[in-house]
Amino acid sequence: MKTQAYIDPDLDRLPIRQKIMEYTALFFVSTIHLLLFSLWTSPFYRLWYGCDASFFTLVGRGILNGRIPYRDFFDLKGPYFFFIQAAGQLMAHDRLGAFLIQIPFAFASVILIYEICLLFISKKKALFVLAVYLWGNITTLWGGNTLEEFALPLSLACLYAILYVVRQKGSFNDVPFMTVAVLGLCLGVDVFSKISVSAPILGIAAAVLFGNLASRSIGKFFRNMLALLLGLLAAAGPVILYFGLNGALSDMIFCVFSLGFSRGTDYYETFGITWELKLSGCVFAFVFAILHRDRMKKEVSILIMAMSAATWLLLHLGTPYYYYFTTVYPALLLALIMFLKVYDPIILFENWKQAVVIALFFIYLCYYVPSGLDTVRTVIYDRDSEAALDYQRNATDIGALIPECDRDSVFSFMIDMQMFEANDIIPCCRYVVNLPYFIELYPDALTDILGMLEDSPPKWLIIGDDFQENLPEIYDSVNAKYDCIYENPAGRLFLLAE
């Protein structure tokens, strides 16, 4: 006889003192995890800088100095992410500020995963689920300070809120108006960060609305649509006000949505088996929910299917960088939790459905476990990297030649943002990072840069390798106006000719 996986309301009723102890332990676990594996921000790696992470902290520091994203920093990620970076830089400068702002988000993710587990399974099994998450996150954390890690707790909070209602009331029709409005608010924050990170919340919202329609609760459907819309507007309001007051609203909309859409559909890396292996967690979750829908509450199976399908679709936009796949965790982990609930106790090869989902989960493990081992080897053997020390020394040698009074007139070509973070300089032109790609995506960027070099050239340029090959039009203009006065392995320093 088949047993259904219902939620046990007594599993998470713990004494307050015990809860505090558990949360304290989880805080230390999440923080130590960051300390070891967030290579580009952790104080454990004092001189390690990552290009993307450095650009994000650079923009955060720029916001505190009065710069406006998209007007003064050209990029496609949404404003809420950069506001988080500014909050980090307000707490501390440079890499440390990023690390400090990562801590509460990482802690929130771990706590929410743990609490979702306790809605269904025992604490011992919850620790196994956390171990799966933390190991996979060694890979998907990448180097740390990525948008996806900040978006994850929002998705998990929305998932927990809906599951909690399902536990208490049993139906999507019973989800309170304010809960759906908060769902819309979180969705709006994600949309104004990057559309792909909104996939889990989109799936949750779709599941709730589908449940309303399936039960013919048309009034609840329109009520929830209104709540989602109000939440979205609440998220959009501060952004529109901030950029409107600073005269950069059109810049923000163009970069985040118009160019962001172009970026998402510009596949310079074709689909392949590696892409699908990175999405194997979504496939595991979807197939599990399909095959076991009669052994779970229908609301839970619908949530898993909707989140995994939305995540699979949206993560086929853009490029399959490892850190993008942080977005898979809500669907993957809920499916794993329900697997442990459905098969309690686990008897291997109990039926063919179990064998199929175990095989799919094994594929996920076989891809992400070895990738995590590479980072673990770095932690053990390469923490005191001579390359990082050499780069820091060379970068600061270049920066030392730029007088303090000229540091608002420095720009670069083919140089990663580590150079600016190592020297605490903010570039004087908006096209700071990924320039060859952005010129291909937005040709007007080349026109703007050539105009700047002609009409108001910066006094100093820092230039890296392959400049002529990647930016030949700009190379000719620089070659005519600037003299190279110093070079080392980190780059070449050019001074505007008199």
C-alpha positions as CSV (number, residue, x, y, z in Angstrom):
1,M,0.0,0.0,0.0
2,K,1.4,3.4,-1.0
3,T,2.0,5.9,1.8
4,Q,1.5,9.6,1.2
5,A,4.2,12.1,2.3
6,Y,2.2,14.6,4.4
7,I,3.7,17.3,6.5
8,D,4.0,16.5,10.2
9,P,3.2,19.7,12.2
10,D,5.0,18.5,15.3
11,L,8.4,18.0,13.8
12,D,9.6,21.6,14.1
13,R,8.1,22.4,17.6
14,L,11.3,22.7,19.6
15,P,12.2,24.5,22.8
16,I,13.4,28.0,22.2
17,R,16.8,27.3,23.8
18,Q,17.4,24.3,21.6
19,K,16.4,26.4,18.6
20,I,18.9,29.1,19.5
21,M,21.6,26.5,19.9
22,E,20.8,25.0,16.5
23,Y,20.7,28.4,14.8
24,T,24.0,29.3,16.4
25,A,25.6,26.1,15.1
26,L,24.2,26.8,11.6
27,F,25.5,30.3,11.7
28,F,29.1,29.0,12.4
29,V,28.7,26.4,9.7
30,S,27.5,28.9,7.0
31,T,30.2,31.5,8.0
32,I,33.0,28.9,8.0
33,H,31.8,27.7,4.6
34,L,32.1,31.2,3.3
35,L,35.5,31.7,5.0
36,L,36.9,28.6,3.2
37,F,35.2,28.7,-0.2
38,S,34.4,32.3,-1.0
39,L,37.8,32.7,-2.5
40,W,37.5,36.3,-3.8
41,T,36.1,37.9,-0.6
42,S,37.2,35.8,2.4
43,P,39.8,37.2,4.7
44,F,41.3,33.8,4.6
45,Y,42.6,34.7,1.2
46,R,43.8,38.2,1.8
47,L,45.1,39.2,-1.6
48,W,42.8,37.2,-3.8
49,Y,40.6,39.2,-6.1
50,G,38.0,38.1,-8.7
51,C,37.2,40.2,-11.7
52,D,33.4,40.1,-11.4
53,A,33.5,40.3,-7.6
54,S,35.8,43.3,-7.8
55,F,33.6,45.0,-10.3
56,F,30.6,44.6,-8.0
57,T,32.3,46.0,-5.0
58,L,33.6,48.8,-7.2
59,V,30.1,49.8,-8.2
60,G,29.0,49.6,-4.5
61,R,31.7,51.9,-3.5
62,G,30.9,54.2,-6.4
63,I,27.3,54.4,-5.3
64,L,28.5,55.6,-1.9
65,N,30.6,58.2,-3.7
66,G,27.6,59.6,-5.6
67,R,28.0,57.5,-8.8
68,I,24.9,56.1,-10.4
69,P,24.8,52.6,-11.9
70,Y,24.2,52.4,-15.7
71,R,24.9,56.1,-16.1
72,D,28.4,55.8,-14.6
73,F,28.9,52.0,-14.7
74,F,27.7,50.2,-17.7
75,D,26.4,46.7,-16.8
76,L,23.3,44.4,-17.3
77,K,22.7,43.3,-13.7
78,G,19.8,44.9,-11.9
79,P,20.0,47.7,-9.3
80,Y,19.0,45.8,-6.2
81,F,22.1,43.7,-6.5
82,F,24.3,46.9,-6.7
83,F,22.4,48.4,-3.7
84,I,23.4,45.3,-1.7
85,Q,27.0,45.9,-2.8
86,A,26.7,49.5,-1.5
87,A,25.4,48.2,1.8
88,G,28.5,45.9,2.0
89,Q,30.9,48.8,1.2
90,L,29.2,50.9,3.9
91,M,30.1,48.3,6.5
92,A,33.7,47.9,5.3
93,H,35.9,48.7,2.4
94,D,36.8,46.5,-0.5
95,R,36.7,42.6,-0.2
96,L,35.8,42.7,3.5
97,G,32.7,44.7,2.9
98,A,31.5,42.0,0.4
99,F,32.3,39.2,2.8
100,L,30.4,40.9,5.7
101,I,27.3,41.4,3.5
102,Q,27.5,37.7,2.3
103,I,27.3,36.4,5.9
104,P,23.6,37.2,6.7
105,F,22.5,36.0,3.3
106,A,24.4,32.7,3.6
107,F,23.1,32.2,7.1
108,A,19.5,32.9,5.9
109,S,19.8,30.3,3.2
110,V,21.0,27.6,5.5
111,I,18.3,28.4,8.1
112,L,15.6,28.4,5.5
113,I,16.7,25.1,4.1
114,Y,16.8,23.6,7.6
115,E,13.3,24.9,8.4
116,I,11.9,23.6,5.1
117,C,13.4,20.2,6.0
118,L,11.7,20.2,9.4
119,L,8.3,20.6,7.8
120,F,8.8,17.1,6.4
121,I,11.7,15.1,7.8
122,S,13.8,14.5,10.9
123,K,16.7,16.6,12.0
124,K,19.2,13.9,11.1
125,K,17.9,13.8,7.5
126,A,17.8,17.6,7.5
127,L,21.6,17.6,8.1
128,F,22.1,15.3,5.1
129,V,20.1,17.7,2.9
130,L,22.2,20.6,4.3
131,A,25.4,18.6,3.5
132,V,24.2,18.1,-0.1
133,Y,23.5,21.9,-0.4
134,L,26.8,23.0,1.2
135,W,28.9,20.6,-1.0
136,G,27.2,21.7,-4.2
137,N,27.6,25.3,-3.1
138,I,31.3,24.9,-3.0
139,T,31.1,24.8,-6.8
140,T,28.2,27.2,-7.4
141,L,29.5,29.8,-5.0
142,W,32.3,30.1,-7.6
143,G,34.5,32.7,-5.9
144,G,31.8,34.5,-3.9
145,N,29.9,37.8,-4.1
146,T,27.7,36.7,-7.0
147,L,24.1,37.8,-7.5
148,E,22.7,34.3,-7.3
149,E,23.8,33.8,-3.7
150,F,22.0,36.9,-2.6
151,A,18.8,35.9,-4.5
152,L,18.7,32.4,-3.0
153,P,17.3,33.3,0.4
154,L,14.5,35.2,-1.2
155,S,13.4,32.2,-3.2
156,L,13.8,29.9,-0.1
157,A,11.8,32.3,2.1
158,C,8.9,32.4,-0.5
159,L,9.0,28.6,-0.7
160,Y,8.9,28.2,3.1
161,A,6.0,30.6,3.4
162,I,3.9,28.7,0.9
163,L,4.8,25.3,2.4
164,Y,3.9,26.6,5.8
165,V,0.4,27.6,4.6
166,V,0.0,24.2,2.9
167,R,0.9,22.6,6.2
168,Q,-1.6,24.7,8.2
169,K,-4.4,24.9,5.7
170,G,-3.8,22.4,3.0
171,S,-4.6,24.3,-0.1
172,F,-3.2,27.1,-2.4
173,N,-6.6,28.8,-2.0
174,D,-5.8,29.5,1.6
175,V,-2.6,31.4,1.0
176,P,-3.2,34.9,2.6
177,F,-3.3,38.0,0.4
178,M,-0.3,39.5,2.2
179,T,1.8,36.3,1.7
180,V,1.1,36.5,-2.1
181,A,1.9,40.2,-2.0
182,V,5.3,39.4,-0.4
183,L,5.8,36.8,-3.1
184,G,5.3,39.5,-5.6
185,L,7.7,41.9,-3.8
186,C,10.4,39.2,-3.8
187,L,9.7,38.5,-7.4
188,G,10.1,42.2,-8.2
189,V,13.4,42.4,-6.4
190,D,14.7,39.5,-8.4
191,V,13.4,40.9,-11.7
192,F,15.2,44.1,-10.9
193,S,18.3,42.1,-10.3
194,K,18.4,39.5,-13.1
195,I,15.4,37.6,-14.7
196,S,17.0,34.2,-14.3
197,V,17.2,34.3,-10.5
198,S,13.5,34.9,-10.4
199,A,12.8,31.4,-11.7
200,P,12.0,29.7,-8.4
201,I,9.6,32.5,-7.3
202,L,8.0,32.5,-10.8
203,G,7.4,28.8,-10.4
204,I,5.9,29.2,-6.9
205,A,3.6,32.0,-8.2
206,A,2.6,29.9,-11.1
207,A,1.9,26.9,-8.8
208,V,-0.4,29.0,-6.6
209,L,-2.3,30.5,-9.5
210,F,-2.6,27.1,-11.2
211,G,-4.0,25.7,-8.0
212,N,-6.6,28.5,-7.9
213,L,-7.7,27.7,-11.5
214,A,-7.7,23.9,-11.0
215,S,-10.0,24.3,-8.0
216,R,-12.2,26.8,-10.0
217,S,-11.5,29.5,-7.4
218,I,-11.6,32.3,-9.9
219,G,-12.0,35.0,-7.3
220,K,-8.9,33.7,-5.5
221,F,-7.1,33.6,-8.8
222,F,-7.8,37.3,-9.5
223,R,-7.1,38.2,-5.9
224,N,-3.7,36.6,-6.0
225,M,-3.0,38.2,-9.4
226,L,-3.7,41.6,-7.8
227,A,-1.5,40.7,-4.8
228,L,1.4,39.8,-7.0
229,L,1.0,43.0,-9.0
230,L,1.0,45.1,-5.9
231,G,4.1,43.3,-4.7
232,L,5.8,43.9,-8.0
233,L,4.9,47.6,-7.9
234,A,6.2,47.9,-4.4
235,A,9.6,46.5,-5.6
236,A,9.6,48.7,-8.7
237,G,8.7,51.9,-6.8
238,P,12.0,52.7,-5.0
239,V,14.0,51.8,-8.1
240,I,12.0,54.1,-10.4
241,L,12.2,56.9,-7.8
242,Y,16.0,56.5,-7.3
243,F,16.9,56.5,-10.9
244,G,14.2,59.0,-11.9
245,L,15.5,61.5,-9.3
246,N,19.1,60.9,-10.6
247,G,18.2,61.3,-14.3
248,A,19.1,57.7,-15.1
249,L,15.8,55.9,-15.4
250,S,16.1,55.3,-19.1
251,D,19.7,54.2,-18.7
252,M,18.6,51.6,-16.1
253,I,15.7,50.3,-18.2
254,F,17.8,50.1,-21.3
255,C,20.7,48.2,-19.6
256,V,18.8,45.9,-17.4
257,F,15.9,45.0,-19.7
258,S,16.6,45.8,-23.3
259,L,20.3,44.8,-23.4
260,G,19.7,42.2,-20.7
261,F,17.2,40.5,-23.0
262,S,19.8,40.7,-25.9
263,R,22.4,39.2,-23.6
264,G,20.1,36.4,-22.6
265,T,19.4,35.3,-26.1
266,D,22.9,35.8,-27.4
267,Y,24.3,32.3,-27.4
268,Y,28.0,32.5,-28.0
269,E,28.3,29.2,-26.2
270,T,26.0,26.5,-27.8
271,F,23.8,24.1,-25.8
272,G,25.6,20.9,-25.0
273,I,25.9,18.0,-22.5
274,T,27.8,20.2,-20.0
275,W,25.0,22.7,-19.9
276,E,22.5,19.9,-19.2
277,L,24.7,18.3,-16.6
278,K,24.7,21.6,-14.7
279,L,20.9,21.5,-14.8
280,S,20.7,17.8,-13.7
281,G,19.3,18.9,-10.4
282,C,16.2,20.4,-12.2
283,V,15.7,17.2,-14.1
284,F,15.9,15.1,-11.0
285,A,13.4,17.3,-9.2
286,F,10.9,17.4,-12.1
287,V,11.0,13.6,-12.8
288,F,10.7,12.8,-9.1
289,A,7.6,15.0,-8.8
290,I,6.0,13.5,-11.9
291,L,6.6,9.9,-10.9
292,H,5.6,10.4,-7.2
293,R,2.8,12.8,-7.5
294,D,0.4,10.2,-6.0
295,R,2.6,9.9,-2.9
296,M,2.7,13.6,-2.0
297,K,0.2,16.3,-1.4
298,K,-0.6,17.6,-4.8
299,E,0.4,21.2,-3.8
300,V,3.9,20.0,-3.0
301,S,4.3,18.1,-6.3
302,I,3.0,21.1,-8.2
303,L,5.5,23.3,-6.5
304,I,8.4,21.1,-7.4
305,M,7.3,20.7,-11.0
306,A,6.7,24.4,-11.5
307,M,9.9,25.5,-9.9
308,S,12.1,23.0,-11.7
309,A,10.5,23.7,-15.1
310,A,10.8,27.5,-14.7
311,T,14.4,27.2,-13.5
312,W,15.3,24.8,-16.4
313,L,13.8,27.2,-18.9
314,L,15.3,30.4,-17.6
315,L,18.8,29.0,-17.0
316,H,18.9,28.3,-20.7
317,L,19.3,32.0,-21.2
318,G,22.7,33.5,-21.6
319,T,25.8,31.4,-20.6
320,P,26.2,28.4,-18.3
321,Y,28.6,29.8,-15.7
322,Y,28.7,27.7,-12.6
323,Y,27.3,30.3,-10.2
324,Y,24.1,30.7,-12.3
325,F,23.1,27.2,-11.1
326,T,22.7,28.4,-7.5
327,T,19.2,29.1,-8.7
328,V,18.5,25.3,-9.0
329,Y,18.7,24.7,-5.2
330,P,15.0,25.4,-4.2
331,A,13.6,22.8,-6.6
332,L,16.4,20.3,-6.1
333,L,16.4,20.4,-2.3
334,L,12.6,20.2,-2.0
335,A,12.6,17.2,-4.2
336,L,15.4,15.6,-2.2
337,I,13.5,16.3,1.0
338,M,10.3,14.7,-0.3
339,F,12.3,11.7,-1.6
340,L,13.5,11.1,2.0
341,K,10.0,11.5,3.2
342,V,8.4,9.2,0.6
343,Y,11.0,6.5,1.1
344,D,11.2,6.2,4.8
345,P,13.0,4.0,5.5
346,I,15.0,3.9,2.2
347,I,15.1,0.4,0.7
348,L,17.2,0.6,-2.4
349,F,15.6,-0.6,-5.6
350,E,12.2,-0.7,-3.9
351,N,10.6,0.1,-7.3
352,W,11.6,1.3,-10.8
353,K,10.5,4.9,-10.0
354,Q,12.9,5.1,-7.1
355,A,15.7,3.7,-9.3
356,V,15.1,6.3,-11.9
357,V,15.3,9.3,-9.6
358,I,18.3,7.8,-7.7
359,A,20.1,7.5,-11.0
360,L,19.3,11.2,-11.9
361,F,20.4,12.3,-8.4
362,F,23.6,10.3,-8.9
363,I,24.3,12.2,-12.2
364,Y,24.0,15.5,-10.3
365,L,26.4,14.2,-7.6
366,C,28.9,12.9,-10.2
367,Y,29.1,16.3,-11.8
368,Y,29.2,18.6,-8.8
369,V,31.2,16.5,-6.3
370,P,34.4,16.5,-8.5
371,S,34.0,20.2,-9.2
372,G,33.9,20.9,-5.5
373,L,37.0,18.8,-4.9
374,D,38.9,21.2,-7.2
375,T,38.1,24.1,-4.9
376,V,38.9,22.0,-1.8
377,R,42.3,21.3,-3.2
378,T,42.8,25.1,-3.7
379,V,41.9,25.7,0.0
380,I,44.4,23.0,1.1
381,Y,47.3,23.7,-1.2
382,D,47.0,27.1,-2.8
383,R,45.7,29.5,-0.2
384,D,49.0,31.4,0.0
385,S,49.2,31.9,-3.8
386,E,52.4,33.5,-5.0
387,A,50.5,34.6,-8.1
388,A,48.1,36.6,-6.0
389,L,50.9,38.2,-4.0
390,D,52.8,39.1,-7.3
391,Y,49.7,40.6,-8.8
392,Q,49.0,42.7,-5.8
393,R,52.6,44.0,-5.7
394,N,52.6,44.7,-9.5
395,A,49.2,46.4,-9.4
396,T,50.1,48.7,-6.5
397,D,53.4,49.5,-8.3
398,I,51.4,50.8,-11.2
399,G,48.9,52.7,-9.0
400,A,51.7,54.3,-7.0
401,L,52.8,56.2,-10.2
402,I,49.4,57.9,-10.4
403,P,49.3,61.1,-8.3
404,E,46.4,61.4,-5.8
405,C,45.1,64.5,-7.6
406,D,44.8,62.5,-10.9
407,R,42.9,59.5,-9.5
408,D,39.6,60.7,-10.9
409,S,41.1,60.6,-14.4
410,V,42.1,56.9,-14.8
411,F,40.6,54.5,-17.3
412,S,41.6,51.1,-18.7
413,F,41.4,48.7,-21.5
414,M,41.7,44.9,-21.3
415,I,42.3,45.1,-17.6
416,D,40.3,43.2,-15.0
417,M,38.7,45.1,-12.1
418,Q,41.2,43.7,-9.6
419,M,43.5,46.5,-10.7
420,F,41.1,49.2,-9.5
421,E,40.2,47.4,-6.3
422,A,43.9,46.8,-5.4
423,N,44.5,50.6,-5.9
424,D,41.2,51.9,-4.6
425,I,40.5,53.8,-7.8
426,I,37.1,54.4,-9.5
427,P,37.4,54.5,-13.3
428,C,36.3,57.7,-15.0
429,C,34.3,56.1,-17.9
430,R,31.1,54.0,-17.6
431,Y,32.4,51.2,-19.9
432,V,34.5,49.5,-17.3
433,V,34.3,45.7,-17.7
434,N,33.7,43.2,-20.5
435,L,34.3,45.9,-23.1
436,P,34.9,43.8,-26.2
437,Y,31.7,41.8,-25.6
438,F,29.7,44.9,-24.7
439,I,30.8,46.7,-27.9
440,E,29.6,43.6,-29.9
441,L,26.3,43.8,-28.0
442,Y,26.0,47.6,-28.0
443,P,28.1,49.2,-30.8
444,D,27.3,52.7,-29.6
445,A,29.7,51.9,-26.7
446,L,32.6,52.1,-29.2
447,T,31.4,55.4,-30.5
448,D,31.1,56.8,-26.9
449,I,34.6,55.7,-26.0
450,L,36.2,57.1,-29.2
451,G,34.3,60.4,-28.5
452,M,35.7,60.5,-25.0
453,L,39.3,59.9,-26.2
454,E,38.8,62.7,-28.7
455,D,37.1,65.3,-26.6
456,S,38.0,64.7,-23.0
457,P,40.6,62.0,-22.8
458,P,41.5,60.7,-19.3
459,K,45.0,61.6,-18.2
460,W,46.0,58.0,-17.3
461,L,45.3,54.6,-19.0
462,I,46.1,51.2,-17.7
463,I,46.2,48.6,-20.5
464,G,46.5,44.9,-20.5
465,D,47.4,42.2,-23.0
466,D,45.9,41.7,-26.5
467,F,44.7,45.3,-26.6
468,Q,45.4,45.8,-30.3
469,E,43.8,42.5,-31.3
470,N,40.6,43.0,-29.3
471,L,40.1,46.7,-29.7
472,P,41.9,47.8,-32.8
473,E,39.9,51.0,-33.4
474,I,40.6,52.2,-29.8
475,Y,44.2,51.1,-30.0
476,D,44.9,53.6,-32.9
477,S,43.4,56.5,-30.9
478,V,45.4,55.6,-27.8
479,N,48.6,55.1,-29.7
480,A,48.3,58.6,-31.2
481,K,47.6,60.4,-27.9
482,Y,49.4,58.5,-25.1
483,D,52.9,57.4,-24.1
484,C,53.7,54.2,-22.2
485,I,55.7,55.2,-19.1
486,Y,55.8,52.0,-17.2
487,E,54.9,48.3,-17.5
488,N,55.0,45.1,-15.5
489,P,53.2,41.8,-15.6
490,A,50.0,43.4,-14.3
491,G,49.7,45.9,-17.1
492,R,51.1,48.9,-18.9
493,L,50.6,52.5,-17.6
494,F,50.0,55.2,-20.3
495,L,50.1,59.0,-19.7
496,L,48.3,61.5,-22.0
497,A,50.9,63.3,-24.1
498,E,51.3,67.0,-23.6
